[in-house]
């Protein structure tokens, strides 16, 4: 509040509020919101896939892996029903792929190669599944897929 104290007896004290600082603050806030809101509202347009249950075609040459983590957080990978270490997984995968290529002969298309199907426990950390994918790609497998369970009320 500003007061005007003068020497004249006729002058009364001024009791008006100085609104200039209030207007300045409001204008600054308005500018900040005008700049910040479009940044917050923007999003990347994506067409996400619709989840539909599709039966997996299992071929005898495909590799079926199961990945889970124990209570200590150690990754466990199973080739079929037998547990394997990461180096054993790499060696076994490379040997399997080479055997399939030798059996088929000349590979002209990627769909002639065997696939890797990974079943991952829902509580498995990503590092376990990501490490398994990396190992299988290092061995030479091109197609890596995930086996999942559809929701209970999913349409077939």
Residue pairs with C-beta under 8 A, 6 or more apart in sequence:
1 15
1 16
1 17
1 18
2 14
2 16
2 18
3 13
3 14
3 15
4 11
4 13
4 14
5 13
51 150
51 151
51 154
52 154
52 155
53 150
53 154
53 155
53 156
56 117
56 145
56 147
58 64
58 117
59 114
59 115
61 100
61 114
62 114
62 115
62 116
62 117
63 79
63 93
63 96
63 114
63 115
63 116
63 117
63 136
63 141
64 79
64 80
64 117
64 119
64 147
65 77
65 78
65 79
65 89
65 116
65 117
65 118
65 119
65 132
65 136
66 77
66 78
66 118
66 119
66 120
66 121
67 75
67 76
67 77
67 78
67 118
67 119
67 120
67 121
67 124
67 128
67 129
67 132
68 75
68 76
68 120
68 121
68 123
68 124
68 128
69 75
69 76
69 121
69 123
69 124
69 125
69 128
70 76
73 125
75 124
75 125
75 127
75 128
75 131
75 132
76 83
76 128
77 83
77 84
77 85
77 86
77 89
77 128
77 132
78 84
79 89
79 92
84 92
86 131
86 135
89 132
89 135
89 136
89 139
90 135
90 138
90 139
93 116
93 135
93 136
93 139
93 140
93 141
94 139
94 140
96 114
97 113
97 114
97 139
97 140
97 141
100 113
100 114
101 107
101 113
104 112
107 113
110 142
110 143
111 143
113 141
113 142
113 143
114 141
115 141
115 143
115 144
115 145
116 136
116 141
116 143
116 144
116 145
117 145
117 146
117 147
118 129
118 132
118 133
118 144
118 145
118 146
118 147
119 146
119 147
120 128
120 129
120 146
133 144
136 144
137 144
